[in-house]
Amino acid sequence: MRTAVVIGTGLIGTSAALALSQRGVTVHLVDHDPEQARTAAALGAGTDGPPEGPVDLAIVAAPPAHVAGVLADAMERGVARGYLDVASVKGGPRRELEQRGLDLSAYIGTHPMSGREKSGPLAAGADLFEGRPWVLTPTRDTDTEVLNLALELVSHCRAVPVVMDADAHDRAVALVSHMPHLVAGMVAARLEHAEEAAVRLCGQGIRDVTRIAASDPRMWIDILSANPGPVADLLTDIGADLEETVRSLRALQSSDEDKRREGSTGIEDVLRRGNAGQIRVPGKHGSAPRAYEIVAVLIDDQPGQLARIFADAGRAGVNVEDIRIEHATGQQAGLVQLMVEPKAAPVLTAALRERGWSIRQ
């Protein structure tokens, strides 16, 4: 691939353009808002000038509701040898293109499983997709050259290609992305009018659950409008679980011992099923999840503290597998949770204590 055009210079489109530009591909940037394309160009994502002729690959990074229309326009104008989109739903846009009677041998639907709470070109980065799954949904009609162009794009972005059926993809993202976002929004909505004294008690748990609720609602309306059925099915199942959980909690309030026992069993059931599901979430680098020991270190909220901890861990020969930070309420301090292999935990604990760190047991 030597040339490409990116149509839509938001977070995903600009990030892909940055990655391609860094690999020596000449990228042309197009957006319905010329100022946004100029911003992406100023960031080094390419040029906002039009190509002189057909490019190797057209990448459509428009909202799902507009993908088919943008693709159809580009294909009818012959702007590229191959076409793909990066929308978060795949079945609907392809069916709409089929209804338009277009030759889809030059098209492949794709979806990079990566993003951020912020949108727009200023939030973009060439490393956004690094190590992340990038779904490809070829069909028997997909031209081999177009599939190879898509694989080359994924390689340039340092993502991991995953081949799926389009409708299976839509059901999967409803489960692992779209439904969780709505649930996070519902939980976060409970905080909107909560008492300030209650909100000040927020800890890492509520931050984890509500983090993705900070995303742009307009963007998510576009996404959910393109995949409403599978998401609604999942929420129906969650609704049934919620009803049963509410009944169990009410039973725990009863003075009848049998009812309390029944309520306890109901709560335990949903929590155990949650345990079983959480275990299936892939671990580091997509491998099977592993159990790590936590070494908790008290730190001051000052520049260089994390760098010192990692340096001291490195000197001890310990690899930090993951990290979480809990910030103390009303204090310039926090608790850093270093997740390491169980056999490395006592080594790291001793080494950090020797270097003056305060370890929380």
N, C-alpha and C positions, 0 to 999 in steps of 0.2 A: 504494500500500500504506500503510495507516494502522495496522494492528494485526498482530501476529505472535505465535506461540508457538514457543519453542525447546525441544525435548524432548531433553535431554542437554546438560549444561553443562560439558563438558570443554573442551579447547583450541579445537576447531573451533566448537562450538556457542556458547561464550561469546564468541569473537572475532566471529562473525557477529552475535550479539546486541549487542555493543558498537558495531559499525559501524551497525547499524540504529537503535539508540538515539540515536547522534550525529546521524542524519539525521531525527530527529523521529518515528520509528515507535515506537508503544507496544508493548513486548516483554514477554511473560509467560514466565517461566522454570520449567521442570519437569525434575526429575531423580529417579531412584530413590533417590538420597541427598539428602534435603532440605538438609543442611548445605552440600553443594556448590552447590545452587541459591542458597542464601542468600549464599554467598561471591561468586558471580557477580553477584548483585543489589547487594551492597556495593561492587563494582567499578564500578557504573554501567551494567551490561548490561541492566537492566530490573527488573521486579518479580517476586518469587516467589509473588505472589498469583494465583489462577486468573482467567481472563477471565470476564466476565459472560455472554458468548455466543460464537458462532462468530467466529473471527478471519479476517483475509484470507489468511494463509499459515501453515502449520505446517511447521517445519523440524526434521526428525528427525536428530539427531546422535548416534546410538547405534552401538555396534560392529556390524560387518557381520552377524554371526550373529544379532543381535537386531533388525535394521532392519525386516524384514518383519512381525514380531510387533508391534512398537511402531507401525508405520504402520497395520496392520490395526486395532489397537485405537483409534487416533485417528480413522480414517476411519469406523469403525462408530459412534463416539460423535458424529461430525459436528462436530469441534472447529474446522474451518476450511473456507474455500471452495476452497483449493488445498493440495496436499501435495507435499513433496519431501524427499529425504534427501541427506546429504553423505558417505555411506560411500565407501570407496576401491574398492569393486567394485560393478558395476551389474547384470550379467546375472542372477546368482543371486537377489537380493532381488525383482526384478521377476517372475521365474518363480514364486517362492514366493507372491507376491501373486496371480498369475493362478490358481495352484492353489487358492487360498482362495476363488475365485469373486468377487473384488471388482471393482467398476467402476473402471477405472484411468484414466478420462478426466480425473480431477482430480489425477492424480499424474504427477510427472516425476522421474526419477533424475538426480542431479547429483553432481559431485565437484570440490571446489576443490583444485587442485594446489599445496598449500602446507601447511607444518607446521613443527614444531620438534622437537628431541630431547626436550624436556620436555613433560609432559602436565598436564591439569587447568586449572581456571579461572585460577589465578594466573599461568600461562604465557601467557594470552591477550592479544591486542591488537587494536584496531580496524583496524590497518594490516597485519594478517597476510596478507591476500589482495591487497594493492595491487599491480597490475601483473602478477599471476599468472594463468595460465590457469584457467578454471572450466568444467569439462566439463558439458554438458547432453545428455541422451540421450532426446529426445522420440520418440514413435512416431506413427503415423497416428491413434491413438486419443487422443492428448494434446489437451486442450482449449486453444484459443488463449489464453484468459484465464490459464490456469495457466502456460503458457509465458511470457507477458508478466510474470506475478508473479515467476517465476524470473529473468528477465532484469533485472527491477527490483532484485531482491536482489543480483545480480552487480554491477549498476551502483552500488548503495549501498556495496558492499564494495570498489569501485574495482578489480575484477578484469576479466579479459578473457574473454568467453564463447566457448566452442569447442563446436560441435555434433558429436556422434559417435554411432555405433551402440553399444549397451551392450556387446555381446560384443567388438567391436573395441576399445573402451575398456579392457576387462579384459585383453586381450592386450597392449595398449600399456603399461598401468601395471605389468604383470608384467615387461616389458622395462626400463622406465626407473625403476622404483621398488622393486618387491617383490624381484626377483632381485638387484639391486645391494645391497639391505639385507642379504640373507642372505650374500652374498659378503663384504661388509664385516665381518659378524659372524664369519665363518670366519677372515678374516685377523687380526682383533683377538684371536680365541681363541688364536692362536699366542703372544700376548704374556702370557697368564695365568700361565704357569709358566716364562717365560723368565728367564734370569739378569739380575739387577739391572744389571750392567755393560752388557748389551746394550740393555736398555730405556732407559737413560740416553742412548743414542745416537740416540733417536727424533728425527727432524726433521720438516719440513713435509710431506714426502711421505707418511709413515705417518700423520700427523695427518689429512691430506686423505682418505686411503683409509678410515680407521676412524672418522671423525667420526660417521656415522649409526649406528654400532654401539652408541652410548650410549642409544638409544631403549628404551622400556619393552618387555621381552619379552612380557608378557601382552597388550599391545595388538597386537603383531605376530603373535602366535598367532591372534588373532581375524581379522586381515586375511588372513593366509596360508591359514587354514582356509576362507575364502570364495573363494579363487582358486588352489587348489593345482595344478590341471592345467597351465595356461600357465607357471607358475613352474617346475614340474618339467621341462617340455619344454625350457625355456631352460637349466636347470642340467645337463640331459643333454648339450646341445650344449657347454656349458662343460667338462663332464667329459671329453668327447672331445678338446677342445683341451688340457686339462691332461695327459691321457695322452700325447698327441703331444709336448707340450712336455717332459715328463719323459723320454721316449725320446730327444729331441734333446739334452737336457742330459747324459744318460748317455753319448750318443755323443761329446760333447765331451770326456769323460774318457778316451776310447779312445786307444791308442797308434797306431791305424790312421788314417792321414791321410785316406782316403776317408770313413771313418765320422765323423771330426771335421768334414769338409767338409759331410757330410749333416746333422750336428747343427746346424752354424752356419746352414745354409739353413732348417732347421725353425724355429729361434729367430727368424731374420730375418722369416720369413713371418708368424708370429703377431704380432710387433711392428709390421710394416707394416700388417697388417689392423687392428691397434689404432689406428695413426695414421689410417687411412682412416675408421674409425668415429668417432674423437674429433673429426675435422674436421666431422662432421655435427651435433655438439651445437650448438644455437642460441647465438648470441652475445648481446650487449647488447640488451635490449628485444626479444628473440626474433628479431632480424635474423640474417642470415648471419654466421658467425664472422669476425672480422677479426684480423690479426696486429698486435700492439702491441709497441713497444719497452719494455724495462724499465729504469727508472732506480732503482738500489738505493741507499738512504740508511741509514747507520748512525745509530741513535738510542739515547739513554739511556731506560730504562724509568721515566719521570717524567711526571707530569700535564702536559698541554698540548703535548707534543711533536708529536703528530699534527696538532693544530689549527694549530700554527705552520707545519708543512710544507704543509698545504693552503692556508693563507693566503699563503705565499710562492709556491706554484704559481699561485694566483689572480692575484697581482700580476704574475707573468710572463706572464699571459694563456694559461696551459696548462690544459686540462681533463684531470683524472685519470680515465681510463676504468674502472680497476679497481685493487684494492690487495690485497697479501698481506703478512703479517708473519711473519717467522721469529724466534723468541725464542732467544737464545743460552743454551746449557746452562751452568748454574751462574753466570751473570752477569746483572746488572741492565741488560741491553742487548738490542738486537734489530736486525734488518735489515728495513726497510720497502721493499717492491718496488712502485714506482709504475708502472702500465702506461698508456702514452700513445701517441698517434699517432706513427709513426716520425719525421715531420718536426718534431715538437715535442720529441723527446728531447734533442737538443743544446741547445735553448733552455732547457729546464727544468734540465738539468745545469749549464749556465753560471750560471743564476740562483740555484740552490741553493748552488753553491760560493761565489758572491759573498756570500751571506748567512751563510756560515760552516758549512754542512752538510758532513759527510764523505761523499763519494760512493764507492761500491764499484764498481770497474770489472769 
